[in-house]
Amino acid sequence: MLALTFYRDVVPILQKHCQECHRPGQMAPMSLTTYEETRPWAKAIREQVLARKMPPWPADSRFGHFSNDRSLNAAEIETLQSWADSGAQKGDLRNAPPKKIWPEGWNLAAHDLELAMPRAFEVPASGPVEYQYFPIPTGFKEDRWVHAVEVRPGNRAVVHHIVAYIRELGSTWTGGPTKSDILTVYAPGSTPDSWPDGMAKLVKAGSDVVLEIHYTPNGKPASDRTSLALVFAKHPPDKRVLTLQLNNDHFLIPAGEKSYEVRAWGSLPNDALLLSFFPHMHLRGKSFLFALNDAKSGFQTLLNVPNYDFFWQLSYRLKTPIPVSKGTRLECWATFDNSVNNPRNPDPSADVRYGQQSWEEMMIGFFDVAVDAKIGKPEFFVRP
């Protein structure tokens, strides 16, 4: 049996599963594009893939099939393990697959327009920073359909998450509760949002994009100027994509509670296609589940994240959209660990309520749906 080598056996796995983040300018702390970069990390890679911590994909494989599933199969894990155990040999460059060409600066291969904060925001070295809101005029003279969008933080070290809202002409909203549509959401581990052919998000003429940014000081002053890249649909779509949310902000997690459950549910007043899910909690988040519950099919788990990770908040995009009839009930179930057993718990002695800061908690289930492009945005009724 031939000895496993970097160029023949390992590079294809890294290109497929790892280099999206592990390359210069991206979120990972080291690059894994060459042998010289990868060899010092061989044992660490072995440990991480055996523990299934890398690539990050905390979804329960028993529920749902997702187009952006990053997880390794058993053969790929065995290859990386055996390569490390056998000395992490380099091999012959001629056996390597063609070098993967990644976009410069962005993950989208190409885009039509860049938008950026008007000026940089100065993040202090310490202390709480209230959510910041930055309106960015699009300058659109006519309605535009956005087929893909990517958010690029100017300083990943201090940007925790971003919600990009679409503020229509005439609105003066600059923060707080809103019925504005969401263009995209960014959090650690996020990849660009793109939707199937014939589906896109509507940005009406004269709209602004308002960035809601949660900054987390890291001990030294920092500066951030976040930007977005947009790809326009070539033709008006058949389906309009909407990002909706189920949330519950009326809860109290008792101090020391190991598994406190919070629920939310709602139903759409229109037929729709479910496209993706994005669970969001803070440091006490333990697990998150999305499910359908209707009279015909009963209870159906769509996504289960049994080990939620605050530092890897992912979007889970369905391989095949799920048709949902008008009136079908969508449910979210979240659990929180507010005990000393949670090493990330800021204060196990404190009762915890809803709040914007990381030492407080949130329970939000974002999800994308596609509806007939001819109808307006449907209201979504949430019943915590």
C-alpha positions as CSV (number, residue, x, y, z in Angstrom):
1,M,0.0,0.0,0.0
2,L,1.3,3.4,-1.0
3,A,2.1,5.8,1.9
4,L,-0.3,8.7,2.2
5,T,1.2,12.0,1.1
6,F,0.2,15.6,1.3
7,Y,0.0,16.3,-2.4
8,R,-1.8,13.2,-3.5
9,D,-4.1,12.5,-0.5
10,V,-4.4,15.5,1.8
11,V,-4.7,18.5,-0.6
12,P,-8.0,17.4,-2.1
13,I,-9.6,17.3,1.4
14,L,-8.2,20.6,2.4
15,Q,-9.4,22.3,-0.8
16,K,-12.9,20.9,-0.4
17,H,-13.4,21.4,3.4
18,C,-10.8,23.7,4.9
19,Q,-9.3,26.3,2.7
20,E,-12.4,28.4,2.5
21,C,-11.4,29.6,6.0
22,H,-7.8,28.4,6.2
23,R,-6.2,30.8,3.7
24,P,-4.7,34.3,4.0
25,G,-7.1,37.0,4.9
26,Q,-9.8,34.7,6.2
27,M,-11.1,34.0,9.7
28,A,-8.9,31.0,10.5
29,P,-5.7,31.6,12.5
30,M,-3.5,29.6,10.1
31,S,-3.4,29.0,6.4
32,L,-3.5,25.4,5.0
33,T,-2.8,26.0,1.4
34,T,0.8,24.6,1.1
35,Y,2.7,21.7,2.6
36,E,5.0,24.1,4.5
37,E,2.0,25.8,6.1
38,T,0.2,22.5,6.9
39,R,3.0,20.2,8.1
40,P,3.4,21.9,11.6
41,W,-0.3,21.4,12.2
42,A,-0.5,17.7,11.2
43,K,-1.1,16.3,14.7
44,A,-3.5,19.1,15.6
45,I,-5.5,18.5,12.5
46,R,-5.6,14.8,13.4
47,E,-7.0,15.6,16.9
48,Q,-9.5,18.1,15.6
49,V,-11.0,15.9,12.9
50,L,-11.1,12.8,15.1
51,A,-13.1,14.9,17.7
52,R,-15.2,16.2,14.8
53,K,-14.5,19.7,15.9
54,M,-13.2,20.6,12.5
55,P,-14.5,21.5,10.0
56,P,-17.2,23.1,12.2
57,W,-20.5,21.4,11.5
58,P,-22.4,20.8,14.7
59,A,-25.7,19.7,13.1
60,D,-27.1,16.2,13.9
61,S,-26.6,14.2,10.7
62,R,-29.9,12.3,11.4
63,F,-32.0,15.3,10.5
64,G,-32.0,17.2,7.2
65,H,-29.7,17.3,4.2
66,F,-27.8,20.5,3.7
67,S,-26.0,21.8,0.6
68,N,-23.2,23.5,2.7
69,D,-22.5,20.5,4.9
70,R,-18.8,20.9,5.8
71,S,-18.4,17.7,7.7
72,L,-15.8,15.0,6.7
73,N,-16.8,11.5,5.9
74,A,-15.2,8.5,7.6
75,A,-12.7,7.9,4.7
76,E,-11.5,11.5,4.8
77,I,-11.1,11.4,8.6
78,E,-9.1,8.2,8.2
79,T,-6.9,9.7,5.5
80,L,-6.0,12.8,7.6
81,Q,-5.4,10.6,10.7
82,S,-3.2,8.1,8.8
83,W,-1.2,10.8,7.1
84,A,-0.3,12.4,10.5
85,D,0.4,9.1,12.1
86,S,2.7,8.0,9.2
87,G,5.0,11.1,9.4
88,A,3.0,13.6,7.4
89,Q,4.9,13.0,4.2
90,K,5.1,15.6,1.5
91,G,5.0,13.4,-1.6
92,D,5.4,14.5,-5.2
93,L,4.0,17.8,-6.3
94,R,3.1,16.3,-9.7
95,N,0.4,14.2,-7.9
96,A,-1.4,17.2,-6.6
97,P,-4.7,18.4,-8.0
98,P,-4.8,21.8,-9.7
99,K,-4.3,24.6,-7.2
100,K,-7.7,26.0,-6.2
101,I,-8.0,29.7,-7.1
102,W,-9.8,31.6,-4.4
103,P,-11.3,35.1,-4.9
104,E,-9.1,37.9,-3.6
105,G,-10.6,39.4,-0.4
106,W,-14.1,37.9,-0.9
107,N,-15.6,34.5,-1.0
108,L,-17.9,35.3,-3.8
109,A,-16.3,34.5,-7.1
110,A,-17.5,37.8,-8.6
111,H,-19.8,40.6,-7.6
112,D,-21.6,43.6,-9.2
113,L,-21.5,46.2,-6.4
114,E,-19.6,46.9,-3.2
115,L,-21.1,49.0,-0.4
116,A,-19.3,50.1,2.7
117,M,-19.8,52.0,6.0
118,P,-19.4,55.8,5.3
119,R,-16.6,55.9,7.8
120,A,-14.7,53.7,10.2
121,F,-16.1,53.0,13.7
122,E,-13.6,53.2,16.6
123,V,-14.0,50.3,19.0
124,P,-12.8,51.0,22.6
125,A,-10.3,48.6,24.3
126,S,-12.9,47.5,26.9
127,G,-16.3,48.0,28.3
128,P,-19.8,47.3,26.8
129,V,-20.5,48.8,23.4
130,E,-24.2,49.3,22.5
131,Y,-25.3,47.9,19.1
132,Q,-24.3,50.4,16.4
133,Y,-26.3,51.2,13.3
134,F,-24.8,52.4,10.1
135,P,-27.1,53.4,7.2
136,I,-25.5,52.9,3.7
137,P,-27.4,54.4,0.7
138,T,-27.6,52.0,-2.2
139,G,-28.3,54.8,-4.7
140,F,-30.7,52.5,-6.6
141,K,-32.9,54.4,-9.0
142,E,-35.0,51.3,-9.7
143,D,-35.9,48.1,-7.8
144,R,-33.0,45.5,-7.8
145,W,-33.1,41.8,-7.2
146,V,-30.1,40.5,-5.2
147,H,-29.1,36.9,-6.0
148,A,-26.1,36.7,-3.6
149,V,-24.6,38.8,-0.8
150,E,-21.5,38.7,1.3
151,V,-20.5,40.7,4.4
152,R,-16.9,41.4,5.0
153,P,-16.0,42.8,8.5
154,G,-13.2,45.3,8.4
155,N,-11.9,43.9,11.7
156,R,-13.0,40.4,12.5
157,A,-11.3,40.5,15.9
158,V,-13.9,42.9,17.3
159,V,-17.0,42.2,15.1
160,H,-19.2,39.6,16.7
161,H,-22.2,39.6,14.4
162,I,-23.9,41.8,11.8
163,V,-27.5,42.0,10.6
164,A,-27.9,43.9,7.4
165,Y,-31.4,45.4,7.1
166,I,-33.2,46.8,4.0
167,R,-34.6,50.2,5.0
168,E,-37.0,51.4,2.3
169,L,-37.4,54.9,1.0
170,G,-39.1,57.2,3.4
171,S,-38.2,55.2,6.6
172,T,-36.1,56.9,9.2
173,W,-35.5,53.7,11.3
174,T,-32.1,53.6,12.9
175,G,-32.3,50.8,15.4
176,G,-34.7,48.9,17.7
177,P,-37.6,46.6,16.8
178,T,-38.4,46.7,13.0
179,K,-40.4,45.0,10.3
180,S,-37.7,45.8,7.8
181,D,-36.6,42.9,5.7
182,I,-33.2,41.4,6.4
183,L,-30.6,41.3,3.5
184,T,-28.2,39.0,5.3
185,V,-26.8,38.0,8.7
186,Y,-23.1,37.6,9.5
187,A,-21.6,35.7,12.5
188,P,-18.4,33.7,13.1
189,G,-18.3,30.9,10.5
190,S,-20.7,32.6,8.1
191,T,-20.3,32.2,4.4
192,P,-21.9,34.3,1.6
193,D,-25.7,34.0,1.1
194,S,-26.8,32.9,-2.3
195,W,-30.1,31.5,-3.4
196,P,-31.1,29.0,-6.1
197,D,-31.8,30.2,-9.7
198,G,-35.1,32.0,-10.0
199,M,-34.9,33.2,-6.3
200,A,-33.6,36.6,-5.1
201,K,-34.1,39.3,-2.5
202,L,-35.8,42.5,-3.4
203,V,-34.1,45.9,-2.6
204,K,-36.5,48.6,-3.7
205,A,-35.4,51.8,-5.4
206,G,-34.1,54.4,-2.9
207,S,-33.5,51.9,-0.1
208,D,-30.6,52.0,2.3
209,V,-28.8,49.0,3.8
210,V,-28.6,49.5,7.6
211,L,-25.9,47.5,9.3
212,E,-26.6,46.5,12.9
213,I,-23.2,45.6,14.3
214,H,-22.4,44.0,17.7
215,Y,-18.8,44.9,18.6
216,T,-16.9,43.0,21.3
217,P,-13.8,44.9,22.6
218,N,-10.8,42.6,23.0
219,G,-8.4,44.6,25.2
220,K,-7.0,47.1,22.7
221,P,-8.5,49.9,20.7
222,A,-9.6,48.9,17.2
223,S,-11.1,50.3,14.0
224,D,-13.7,48.7,11.8
225,R,-15.2,49.6,8.4
226,T,-17.4,46.8,7.3
227,S,-18.4,46.3,3.6
228,L,-20.8,44.2,1.5
229,A,-20.7,42.7,-1.9
230,L,-23.9,42.2,-4.0
231,V,-24.6,40.0,-7.0
232,F,-27.7,41.0,-8.9
233,A,-30.1,38.5,-10.5
234,K,-29.9,38.5,-14.3
235,H,-33.6,38.3,-14.6
236,P,-36.6,39.1,-12.3
237,P,-37.1,36.0,-10.2
238,D,-40.1,33.8,-9.8
239,K,-39.6,33.7,-6.0
240,R,-38.8,36.4,-3.5
241,V,-36.5,35.3,-0.7
242,L,-37.3,36.6,2.8
243,T,-35.3,36.2,6.0
244,L,-37.8,35.8,8.9
245,Q,-37.3,35.0,12.5
246,L,-38.8,33.2,15.5
247,N,-37.7,34.7,18.7
248,N,-38.6,34.8,22.4
249,D,-37.4,37.6,24.6
250,H,-39.6,36.9,27.6
251,F,-37.5,34.4,29.6
252,L,-35.5,34.1,32.8
253,I,-32.8,31.4,33.0
254,P,-32.2,30.6,36.7
255,A,-28.7,30.7,38.1
256,G,-27.2,27.2,38.1
257,E,-29.7,25.7,35.7
258,K,-28.1,23.1,33.5
259,S,-30.7,22.7,30.8
260,Y,-33.3,25.5,30.6
261,E,-35.7,25.3,27.7
262,V,-37.0,28.3,25.8
263,R,-39.5,27.9,22.9
264,A,-41.0,30.0,20.1
265,W,-43.4,29.2,17.3
266,G,-45.3,30.8,14.4
267,S,-47.0,30.2,11.1
268,L,-46.9,31.7,7.7
269,P,-50.1,33.2,6.2
270,N,-48.9,32.1,2.7
271,D,-47.6,29.0,1.1
272,A,-43.8,29.1,1.0
273,L,-40.6,27.1,0.4
274,L,-38.3,26.7,3.4
275,L,-34.7,27.3,2.3
276,S,-32.3,27.6,5.3
277,F,-32.0,28.0,9.1
278,F,-29.7,30.1,11.3
279,P,-29.9,29.6,15.1
280,H,-28.6,32.4,17.3
281,M,-27.9,32.4,21.1
282,H,-25.1,33.7,23.3
283,L,-22.5,32.1,25.6
284,R,-25.0,30.0,27.6
285,G,-26.5,28.5,24.4
286,K,-26.5,24.7,24.6
287,S,-28.8,23.3,21.8
288,F,-31.2,24.5,19.2
289,L,-33.9,22.7,17.2
290,F,-36.2,23.7,14.3
291,A,-39.3,21.6,13.6
292,L,-42.5,21.6,11.6
293,N,-45.7,20.6,13.3
294,D,-48.9,20.3,11.3
295,A,-52.1,18.2,11.4
296,K,-51.2,16.1,8.4
297,S,-47.5,15.2,8.9
298,G,-47.2,15.7,12.7
299,F,-43.9,16.7,14.3
300,Q,-40.9,16.8,11.9
301,T,-37.4,17.8,13.0
302,L,-35.8,19.9,10.3
303,L,-32.5,20.8,12.1
304,N,-31.0,19.7,15.4
305,V,-27.9,21.4,16.7
306,P,-27.2,19.4,19.9
307,N,-23.9,21.2,20.8
308,Y,-24.4,24.8,19.9
309,D,-21.2,26.9,19.7
310,F,-21.3,30.6,20.2
311,F,-18.1,31.0,18.2
312,W,-19.3,29.0,15.2
313,Q,-22.7,30.3,14.2
314,L,-23.6,28.7,10.9
315,S,-26.4,28.9,8.4
316,Y,-27.8,25.5,7.4
317,R,-29.0,25.5,3.8
318,L,-31.3,22.8,2.7
319,K,-30.3,20.7,-0.4
320,T,-33.9,20.5,-1.4
321,P,-36.3,23.3,-0.3
322,I,-39.3,22.1,1.8
323,P,-42.8,23.2,0.7
324,V,-44.8,24.6,3.6
325,S,-48.5,25.1,3.4
326,K,-50.3,28.2,4.7
327,G,-50.9,27.8,8.4
328,T,-48.2,25.2,9.1
329,R,-46.6,25.7,12.5
330,L,-42.8,26.2,12.6
331,E,-41.3,25.7,16.1
332,C,-37.9,26.5,17.7
333,W,-36.6,24.8,20.9
334,A,-33.5,26.2,22.6
335,T,-31.8,25.1,25.7
336,F,-29.3,27.0,27.9
337,D,-26.6,25.9,30.3
338,N,-26.3,28.5,33.1
339,S,-24.3,26.2,35.4
340,V,-20.7,26.0,36.5
341,N,-20.4,23.1,34.0
342,N,-20.4,25.5,31.1
343,P,-16.8,26.8,30.8
344,R,-18.0,29.8,28.8
345,N,-20.6,30.9,31.3
346,P,-19.8,34.6,32.3
347,D,-21.5,34.2,35.7
348,P,-23.2,31.0,36.9
349,S,-24.5,32.8,39.9
350,A,-26.6,35.2,37.9
351,D,-30.2,34.8,36.7
352,V,-30.2,35.7,33.0
353,R,-32.7,37.5,30.8
354,Y,-32.9,38.6,27.2
355,G,-30.3,41.2,26.3
356,Q,-28.1,42.4,23.5
357,Q,-24.7,41.9,25.2
358,S,-22.9,38.5,25.1
359,W,-23.2,38.1,28.9
360,E,-27.0,38.3,28.5
361,E,-28.9,35.9,26.3
362,M,-30.9,35.7,23.1
363,M,-33.1,33.1,21.5
364,I,-33.6,33.7,17.8
365,G,-34.3,31.3,15.0
366,F,-33.6,33.0,11.7
367,F,-34.8,31.2,8.6
368,D,-35.2,31.9,4.8
369,V,-38.3,31.3,2.8
370,A,-39.2,31.8,-0.8
371,V,-42.6,33.1,-1.7
372,D,-44.3,34.1,-5.0
373,A,-42.4,37.3,-6.2
374,K,-45.7,39.0,-7.0
375,I,-46.9,39.1,-3.4
376,G,-45.6,41.5,-0.7
377,K,-43.8,40.5,2.4
378,P,-46.0,38.2,4.5
379,E,-46.5,38.9,8.2
380,F,-45.1,36.2,10.5
381,F,-47.0,35.6,13.7
382,V,-44.8,34.6,16.6
383,R,-46.3,32.9,19.6
384,P,-43.7,32.4,22.4
